[in-house]
Amino acid sequence: MEHLKPRTSGPPHAHPNRTLPAGGGHAWRRIRLLAAVLFGLAHPAAGQQIYKWVDDKGVTQYTTTPPPGGKAQTIRAQPATGKPGAEPRSWQDQEIEFRARQVERAEAEHKRQQAESRARREAALRRESCIDAHRNLQSLQQQRPVYAMNDKGERQYLDDAQRAEAVRKSKAFIDRECPK
């Protein structure tokens, strides 16, 4: 195993024998950024007055207390909720609200998927019913004998009046339920 030399300077990818694992520099940056954000959210100055001023060296400063010279621009920071006059929310409250929104979105998505599934099933049933109605109408319009089964399971042939009524009902169903 090769001995690893400590990194002297430059980015991790510049030195062939780096001591940090791959992506280690980026991970630390993310951790520091996350810590800064969390500190900023939990900081008591989140809803207080902020003063912007320039020090003797010409560097712009932002503080919660006025500068010693008293020459500063007052900036009013908004609370974390974004509503004027509201108390800042803790990160725990924000996390709970975030999770509640996730649950609501998941439930809404589930309902939407159920509605789509129900609509697809209904459309499939309607197509099948239309196919059956067209077949029935075709059979009724041919000059062959047509029958229906009675309660006893016996064939009962349709006479001309019954056939005409069945044709009328089939056409009405097709006109009402089947797309053209």
NORNOR-V972603 format. One record per helix or strand of 3 or more residues. SS is the DSSP state (hx for helix, st for strand). FROM is the first residue (numbers start at 0). TO is the last residue. If there is no record, write none. Layout:
SS&FROM&TO ; SS&FROM&TO
This chain:
hx&11&13 ; hx&23&41 ; hx&43&46 ; st&48&53 ; st&59&62 ; st&72&75 ; hx&90&140 ; st&146&148 ; st&154&156 ; hx&159&176
